[in-house]
């Protein structure tokens, strides 16, 4: 505990917040390391090697980006819900809401 007026509940909540912040950072970095090369490979295959017509290929790149956006949104929602449950549990509240 960093101050004398701080309770153990505050310390537990802060620890949970710190853990979930680290998880969120890992999620964003991992997602970027996967999504970035996928989009790069798609662009190279479409525009560099011309394996697919660029007018059609842009739709493939758009589809990869949209699917990636949906996946990232779902993962973030799951992380936020887990964080809310963990904070409620750290405070001693009912984690089932």
Secondary structure, DSSP 4 states (H G I P E B T S, - for coil): --STT--HHHHHHHHHHHHHHHHHHHHHHHHHHHHHHHHHHHHIIIIIS--S-HHHHHHHHHHHHHHHHHHHHHHHHHHHHHHHHHHHHHHTS-TT-
